[in-house]
Amino acid sequence: MLHVRVASPAALTTGVVGLLTADPAVMNLVVLPGAVHGQASDAVQFDLARAGANPVLRRLRDLQADQLGPIVVEESDAVIGAGQPDRPHLPGRRHGSFHGELAPVWDLVESKIAADSTYAPSFFVLLILAGLIGAVGILTNSTILIVGAMVVGPEYNATIAVALGIERRDPVAVRRGLRALVLGFVLAIAMTMLFSLVIRWTGQVPPSYEKGIRPVSDLINSPDLFSVIVAVLAGIIGVVSLTEARAGALIGVFISVTTIPAAADIGLSLAFHSWDAARGATLQLLLNLVLLIVVGALALRAQRLVWRDRR
């Protein structure tokens, strides 16, 4: 269940109310005439079943050209005493679900992606810190630290923003996301290389790494068919998790598995003059970023087509 608020100019309120009352997905409609402070606008609030949210929100967005105010959508954690309003078949939408699955609310999906793609300084700081943790994990052959680096890495926000920009033909979003990814990974690699040089110059290199026993590094800098398979699956999982509002920490770990470790390995390999490893890690990083973006864009388009057919 969603709760929607909108400020409607008095001249538009009758049309807005008519639009909402005609749709069976709209419930508990409340109109407060002149209640918007500082404006000659009415406050319109209502509950909206997720199963019918997309067409209602789309019609409201069409009215924004006529000076309708911002549309605020909140997700309700629980609805007590009203059954399950999103599960019953709504009139005219009886084919709108796959055995209980509901169509993604695209306005919420795109708003979340846009909100997460603000690339504040913390985005680059987290990417650098993730690279440093990954470098320590590679030096010590610690898979636990590699997982920790994956958790910290924020790069999927930019990756999915680029994918959405491609799918929606938004060159500005694509440029902003690619710029953030390039700058972020360059900084992460540079700081990882500096860190690795300090470790090397101070003689603190773990003996196994110095002897060439580098199972974690060898796994990262050797892209193969399975690297492609993992990247494709990760791209699909990331999109499905976002569109179905099921994204969580484990999804972030899985998505990051082929990016942060590769960036850390590039910095380490450059510092230790392991040129073949640096080339392999660079190929791994580029391969997986490109696949995550392309697969993400295709998966978003596929979901739109599938749910459009169902509606």
C-alpha positions in Angstrom: 0.0 0.0 0.0 1.2 3.5 -0.9 0.2 6.8 0.6 0.2 9.7 -1.8 0.0 13.5 -1.2 -0.3 16.2 -3.7 -0.9 20.0 -3.7 -3.6 20.8 -6.2 -4.5 24.3 -7.4 -8.2 24.9 -6.6 -9.0 25.1 -10.4 -7.6 21.6 -10.9 -9.0 19.9 -7.8 -12.3 18.8 -9.3 -10.5 17.1 -12.2 -8.0 15.5 -9.9 -10.7 14.1 -7.6 -12.7 12.9 -10.6 -9.6 11.0 -11.9 -8.9 9.5 -8.5 -12.5 8.4 -7.6 -12.8 6.7 -11.0 -9.9 4.4 -10.3 -10.5 1.3 -8.1 -6.9 1.3 -6.9 -7.5 4.6 -5.0 -8.8 4.4 -1.4 -9.4 6.7 1.5 -9.4 9.9 -0.5 -9.2 13.1 1.6 -9.4 16.6 0.2 -8.5 19.6 2.4 -9.6 22.8 0.6 -7.0 25.6 0.9 -4.9 23.7 3.3 -1.5 24.2 1.6 0.3 26.9 3.5 1.3 29.9 1.4 -0.5 28.7 -1.7 -4.0 28.8 -3.1 -4.0 25.1 -3.3 -5.9 22.1 -1.8 -4.2 19.2 -0.1 -5.2 15.9 -1.7 -4.3 12.7 0.1 -5.2 9.1 -0.6 -4.0 5.5 -0.3 -3.1 3.6 -3.4 -2.8 -0.1 -4.0 0.5 -1.0 -5.5 -1.1 -3.2 -8.1 -2.7 -0.2 -9.7 -0.2 2.5 -8.8 1.5 3.0 -12.2 -1.4 4.3 -14.3 -2.6 6.5 -11.4 0.8 8.1 -10.9 1.3 8.5 -14.6 -2.0 10.4 -14.9 -1.0 12.7 -12.0 2.3 13.4 -13.7 0.5 14.3 -16.8 -1.4 16.9 -14.8 1.8 18.5 -13.5 2.1 20.5 -16.7 -1.1 22.3 -15.5 0.7 23.4 -12.3 -0.2 20.4 -10.1 2.2 20.4 -7.2 4.9 17.8 -6.4 3.6 14.2 -5.9 4.9 12.7 -2.6 4.7 8.9 -2.3 5.2 7.0 0.9 5.3 3.3 1.4 3.2 1.9 4.2 5.0 -0.8 6.3 1.7 -2.4 7.4 -2.1 -2.0 6.8 -4.0 -3.2 9.9 -7.6 -4.3 9.6 -8.0 -3.9 5.9 -7.0 -7.2 4.5 -4.4 -7.2 1.8 -5.4 -4.5 -0.6 -2.6 -5.2 -3.1 -3.5 -8.9 -3.5 -7.1 -9.0 -4.7 -7.6 -8.5 -8.4 -8.6 -4.9 -9.1 -11.3 -4.3 -11.7 -9.8 -4.0 -15.1 -6.4 -5.3 -13.8 -7.1 -9.0 -13.2 -4.1 -10.0 -15.3 -1.7 -7.6 -13.4 0.3 -10.2 -11.5 2.3 -13.4 -11.8 1.0 -15.6 -8.9 1.3 -12.7 -6.4 4.1 -10.7 -8.1 3.2 -7.1 -8.6 4.3 -4.8 -11.3 7.2 -2.5 -10.2 6.1 1.0 -9.3 8.3 2.7 -11.8 8.1 6.2 -10.3 9.5 4.8 -7.0 12.2 2.8 -8.8 13.4 5.7 -10.8 13.2 8.1 -7.8 15.3 5.8 -5.7 17.9 5.4 -8.4 18.1 9.2 -8.8 18.3 9.8 -5.1 21.2 7.3 -4.8 23.1 8.8 -7.7 24.1 12.1 -6.1 27.8 11.3 -6.0 28.6 13.3 -2.9 32.2 13.3 -1.6 31.3 10.3 0.6 30.7 8.3 -2.6 34.4 8.6 -3.5 35.6 8.2 0.1 33.7 4.9 0.4 35.1 3.7 -2.9 38.7 4.5 -1.8 38.2 2.8 1.6 36.7 -0.2 -0.1 39.7 -0.4 -2.4 42.1 -0.2 0.6 40.2 -2.9 2.5 40.3 -5.0 -0.7 44.1 -4.5 -1.0 44.6 -5.7 2.6 42.4 -8.7 1.8 44.5 -9.6 -1.3 47.8 -9.1 0.5 46.8 -11.4 3.3 44.7 -13.8 1.2 41.7 -13.0 3.4 38.4 -13.7 1.7 36.7 -12.1 4.8 38.3 -8.8 4.1 37.4 -9.1 0.4 33.8 -9.5 1.4 34.1 -6.5 3.7 35.4 -4.4 0.8 32.4 -5.5 -1.3 30.0 -4.4 1.4 31.6 -0.9 1.7 31.7 -0.3 -2.1 29.0 2.1 -3.3 29.7 1.8 -7.1 26.4 0.0 -7.9 24.5 3.3 -7.4 26.4 4.8 -10.3 26.2 1.7 -12.4 22.5 1.3 -12.2 22.1 5.1 -12.8 24.0 4.7 -16.1 21.9 1.7 -17.0 18.7 3.6 -16.3 20.0 6.6 -18.3 20.7 4.3 -21.3 17.3 2.7 -21.0 15.5 6.0 -20.7 17.7 7.7 -23.3 18.9 10.3 -20.8 22.5 11.3 -21.8 22.9 13.6 -18.8 22.4 10.7 -16.3 24.7 8.5 -18.4 27.5 11.1 -18.5 27.2 11.9 -14.7 27.3 8.2 -13.8 30.2 7.3 -16.1 32.1 10.4 -14.8 31.6 9.3 -11.2 32.6 5.7 -11.9 35.8 6.7 -13.8 36.8 9.3 -11.2 35.9 7.0 -8.3 37.9 4.0 -9.5 40.9 6.1 -10.6 41.0 7.5 -7.1 40.6 4.1 -5.5 43.3 2.6 -7.7 45.7 5.5 -7.0 45.2 5.4 -3.3 45.5 1.6 -3.2 48.8 1.9 -5.2 50.2 4.5 -2.8 49.2 2.3 0.2 50.8 -0.7 -1.4 54.0 1.2 -2.1 54.2 2.2 1.6 53.7 -1.4 2.6 56.5 -2.5 0.2 58.9 0.3 1.2 58.5 -0.4 4.9 59.0 -4.2 4.5 55.6 -5.2 5.8 54.7 -7.4 2.8 53.2 -10.7 4.0 55.7 -13.5 3.3 53.2 -15.6 1.2 52.4 -12.6 -1.0 56.1 -11.8 -1.5 56.7 -15.4 -2.5 54.0 -15.3 -5.1 51.4 -17.3 -3.2 48.4 -15.2 -4.2 45.3 -17.3 -4.6 42.9 -14.4 -4.1 44.7 -12.2 -6.5 45.0 -15.0 -9.1 41.3 -15.5 -9.0 40.6 -11.8 -9.5 43.0 -11.0 -12.3 42.1 -14.0 -14.4 38.9 -13.1 -16.2 37.2 -16.0 -18.0 33.8 -17.3 -19.1 32.7 -17.6 -15.5 33.5 -14.0 -14.9 31.1 -13.1 -17.7 28.4 -15.4 -16.3 28.7 -13.9 -12.8 28.5 -10.4 -14.1 25.4 -11.1 -16.2 23.7 -12.8 -13.3 24.7 -10.0 -10.9 23.3 -7.4 -13.3 19.9 -9.2 -13.5 19.7 -9.8 -9.8 20.5 -6.1 -9.1 17.7 -4.9 -11.4 15.1 -7.4 -10.1 16.0 -6.5 -6.5 15.6 -2.8 -7.1 12.3 -3.0 -9.1 10.8 -5.4 -6.6 12.0 -3.4 -3.6 14.1 -6.3 -2.3 17.6 -4.8 -2.5 19.6 -5.6 0.6 23.2 -5.9 1.9 23.7 -9.4 0.4 22.7 -8.1 -3.1 25.2 -5.3 -2.7 27.9 -7.8 -1.9 27.0 -9.9 -4.9 26.9 -6.9 -7.2 30.3 -5.6 -6.0 32.1 -9.0 -6.3 33.8 -8.3 -9.6 34.5 -4.5 -9.3 36.1 -3.5 -6.0 38.5 -6.4 -5.7 39.6 -5.9 -9.3 40.3 -2.2 -8.6 42.3 -3.1 -5.5 44.3 -5.7 -7.4 45.2 -3.1 -10.1 46.7 -0.8 -7.5 48.6 -3.6 -5.8 49.9 -5.1 -9.0 51.2 -1.7 -10.2 53.0 -1.1 -6.9 54.7 -4.5 -7.1 55.4 -4.3 -10.9 53.2 -7.3 -11.6 52.3 -6.1 -15.0 50.4 -9.3 -16.2 48.3 -9.2 -13.1 47.5 -5.5 -13.5 46.4 -6.1 -17.1 44.2 -9.0 -16.0 42.6 -7.1 -13.2 42.0 -4.1 -15.5 40.3 -6.4 -18.0 38.2 -7.9 -15.2 37.1 -4.4 -14.0 36.2 -3.1 -17.4 34.5 -6.3 -18.5 32.3 -6.4 -15.4 31.4 -2.7 -15.4 30.4 -2.9 -19.0 28.4 -6.0 -18.5 26.6 -4.7 -15.4 25.6 -1.6 -17.2 24.5 -3.3 -20.4 22.7 -6.1 -18.7 21.1 -3.6 -16.3 19.7 -1.5 -19.1 18.4 -4.6 -21.0 16.8 -6.0 -17.8 15.0 -2.7 -17.0 13.7 -2.6 -20.6 12.6 -6.3 -20.4 10.7 -5.7 -17.2 8.9 -2.7 -18.6 7.8 -4.7 -21.6 6.8 -7.7 -19.6 4.6 -5.7 -17.2 3.2 -3.5 -19.9 1.9 -6.7 -21.6 0.4 -7.9 -18.3 -1.4 -4.7 -17.6 
